Amino acid sequence: MAGHPASGIQDQVSGLQILLGLEYDYIPGHTNSLAALRKEFPFDYIIGSVHLVCNDHTGLVWFIDGPKVSSYDNGLRDVFGGDVRKAVTAYWRQLHQMIYSEKPDIIGHLDKIKMHNHDRYFHQDEPWFVSLVDGTLELIRQQGSVVEVNTRGIYKKRSDTLFPGPEILKKILAMKIPVTLTSDAHKPNELSLYFPEATEILKEIGFKSTAFLSSAGWKEAAF
């Protein structure tokens, strides 16, 4: 995960520590449990994410990620019959299942469901959507997970805001849920993209620090 000091391997020259981590794609009925993965591999941290949304009645999945808007649109139509409220609710409920049953250390790109929407199918200020967000944040608070502040959507020009967006970040701050800044890098040159801008956004919202993982556990680093 980009931008984090690590506890696993220590570079004797620079002092840089490197963590062993995994982004876990939670697909009910298809992915192994995190408990099994932790038992088999010595992960320092695991990010839990949802990229494929299951329709519990048909077993089909809706791919909400990737570069193609058409995949999002076609999946919404083919998997959920174009019923966006049903589809988006399934996304948030799948996140709930993951948070409650698997207890990942970090929750990845929390509102990823918005990426290819662009206010076409739903608006994030609609009461039903806000209620789903609020319920998710309360579950995260209870479980003690860290929320990832993810810059990839912006630097890949697929989102106008961070994952999660400013309104959700304000609620996270009010609920005292820790956040950690990442670039979700897929290439070395993406490791710290949009970090300065994201830091300024967090400071404007009111955050004083971000969480990082050290050999002594999670710590807060002031801006």
C-alpha positions in Angstrom: 0.0 0.0 0.0 1.5 3.3 -1.1 2.8 5.8 1.4 3.1 3.6 4.5 6.1 2.8 6.7 6.3 -0.9 7.3 7.1 -3.4 10.0 8.0 -6.4 8.0 11.4 -5.6 6.3 13.8 -2.9 7.3 16.1 -1.2 4.8 19.4 -0.7 6.8 20.4 2.3 4.6 17.3 4.4 4.4 15.3 3.1 7.4 12.4 2.4 5.1 10.1 -0.4 6.3 8.0 -2.4 3.9 4.8 -4.1 4.9 3.3 -7.3 3.4 -0.3 -6.5 2.5 -3.1 -7.7 0.4 -6.2 -6.1 -1.2 -8.9 -8.7 -0.6 -11.8 -8.6 -3.1 -14.9 -9.8 -1.1 -17.3 -11.9 -3.2 -19.7 -13.9 -1.0 -19.6 -17.6 -1.8 -16.5 -17.3 -3.9 -13.6 -15.8 -1.9 -11.8 -17.6 1.0 -12.2 -16.2 4.5 -9.7 -13.7 5.7 -9.1 -15.9 8.7 -7.8 -18.6 6.4 -5.6 -16.2 4.5 -4.1 -14.8 7.7 -3.4 -18.3 8.9 -1.6 -19.3 5.7 0.3 -16.0 5.0 2.0 -13.5 7.4 0.2 -10.4 6.2 0.8 -7.2 8.2 -2.5 -5.7 6.9 -5.4 -6.5 4.6 -7.5 -4.1 2.6 -11.1 -5.2 2.1 -12.8 -4.1 -1.0 -15.8 -4.7 -3.3 -15.4 -4.6 -7.1 -18.0 -7.3 -8.0 -21.5 -6.8 -6.7 -23.5 -10.0 -6.3 -27.2 -10.5 -7.1 -28.1 -12.9 -4.4 -31.2 -14.2 -6.3 -29.4 -15.0 -9.6 -25.8 -15.5 -8.6 -24.7 -13.0 -11.3 -22.2 -10.3 -10.5 -22.0 -6.6 -11.5 -18.4 -5.3 -12.2 -18.3 -1.7 -11.0 -14.6 -1.1 -11.5 -12.2 -0.9 -14.5 -11.8 1.8 -17.2 -15.0 1.1 -19.2 -18.3 2.9 -18.3 -20.1 0.5 -20.6 -19.2 -2.4 -18.3 -20.9 -0.6 -15.4 -23.9 0.3 -17.5 -24.3 -3.2 -19.0 -23.9 -4.9 -15.7 -26.5 -2.7 -14.1 -28.9 -3.7 -16.8 -28.0 -7.4 -17.1 -27.5 -8.2 -13.4 -30.0 -6.0 -11.7 -32.5 -5.3 -14.5 -31.6 -1.6 -14.4 -32.9 -1.2 -10.9 -30.2 1.1 -9.6 -31.5 1.3 -6.0 -31.5 -2.4 -5.7 -28.0 -2.7 -7.2 -26.5 0.1 -5.1 -28.1 -1.3 -2.0 -26.6 -4.7 -2.8 -23.2 -3.0 -3.0 -23.4 -1.4 0.5 -24.9 -4.6 2.0 -22.0 -6.6 0.5 -19.6 -4.2 2.2 -21.5 -4.7 5.5 -21.1 -8.5 5.2 -17.4 -8.1 4.5 -16.8 -5.7 7.4 -18.8 -7.7 9.9 -17.7 -11.2 8.9 -14.1 -10.7 7.6 -13.0 -7.7 9.7 -10.3 -6.3 7.3 -7.8 -3.9 8.7 -8.6 -1.2 6.1 -11.8 -0.6 4.1 -10.8 0.2 0.5 -12.3 2.9 -1.7 -15.5 3.0 0.4 -17.8 4.7 -2.2 -16.4 3.1 -5.3 -20.0 2.6 -6.5 -20.1 6.2 -7.6 -17.1 6.0 -10.0 -19.0 5.4 -13.3 -22.3 6.8 -12.1 -21.5 10.5 -12.7 -24.9 11.4 -11.3 -26.7 9.6 -14.1 -28.5 6.9 -12.1 -28.4 8.2 -8.6 -27.3 11.2 -6.5 -25.3 10.8 -3.4 -27.5 13.2 -1.4 -30.6 11.1 -1.9 -31.9 10.0 1.6 -31.8 6.2 0.8 -28.2 6.5 -0.3 -27.2 8.6 2.7 -28.8 6.1 5.0 -26.8 3.2 3.5 -23.6 5.2 3.9 -24.4 6.1 7.5 -25.1 2.5 8.4 -21.8 1.4 6.8 -19.8 4.0 8.7 -21.4 3.0 12.0 -20.4 -0.6 11.4 -16.8 0.5 10.5 -16.7 2.4 13.8 -17.9 -0.5 15.8 -15.4 -2.9 14.1 -12.5 -0.5 14.5 -11.4 -0.6 10.9 -9.4 2.2 9.2 -10.9 3.9 6.1 -8.7 4.3 3.0 -8.6 7.7 1.4 -7.9 6.7 -2.2 -6.6 9.1 -4.8 -6.7 6.8 -7.8 -10.1 7.9 -9.1 -8.9 11.4 -9.5 -5.5 10.9 -11.1 -7.0 8.3 -13.5 -9.7 10.9 -14.3 -12.5 8.6 -13.4 -13.8 10.5 -10.4 -14.1 14.2 -9.5 -13.5 13.4 -5.8 -11.5 11.2 -3.6 -12.8 7.8 -2.5 -14.6 8.5 -0.2 -15.9 11.9 -1.2 -15.9 15.0 1.0 -19.4 14.6 2.5 -18.5 11.1 3.7 -15.1 12.2 5.0 -16.8 14.9 7.1 -18.9 12.2 8.8 -15.8 10.0 9.2 -14.1 12.8 11.0 -17.1 13.5 13.2 -17.2 9.8 14.1 -13.5 9.7 14.9 -12.8 6.9 12.4 -9.1 6.8 11.4 -8.1 7.3 7.8 -5.0 6.3 5.8 -3.9 7.9 2.6 -3.2 5.7 -0.4 -2.8 6.0 -4.2 -4.0 2.5 -5.0 -0.9 2.3 -7.3 -0.8 -0.2 -10.1 2.6 1.1 -11.4 5.7 2.5 -9.6 5.1 6.0 -11.0 1.7 6.1 -9.3 2.9 5.5 -5.8 2.2 9.0 -4.4 0.1 10.6 -7.1 -2.3 13.3 -5.8 -1.0 13.0 -2.2 -0.3 16.8 -1.7 -3.7 17.7 -3.0 -5.5 15.0 -1.0 -3.7 16.1 2.1 -4.9 19.7 1.6 -8.5 18.4 1.1 -8.3 16.4 4.4 -6.9 19.5 6.2 -9.7 21.7 4.8 -12.3 19.2 6.1 -10.7 19.3 9.5 -8.4 16.3 9.7 -5.2 16.8 11.8 -3.5 13.5 11.0 -3.7 10.2 9.1 -3.1 6.7 10.4 -0.1 4.6 9.5 1.0 1.1 10.5 4.2 0.6 12.4 5.9 -2.2 14.2 4.0 -1.1 17.3 0.6 -1.1 15.6 -1.5 1.7 14.2 -0.3 5.2 14.9 -1.4 8.7 14.0 0.9 11.0 12.0 0.1 14.7 12.2 0.2 16.7 8.9 
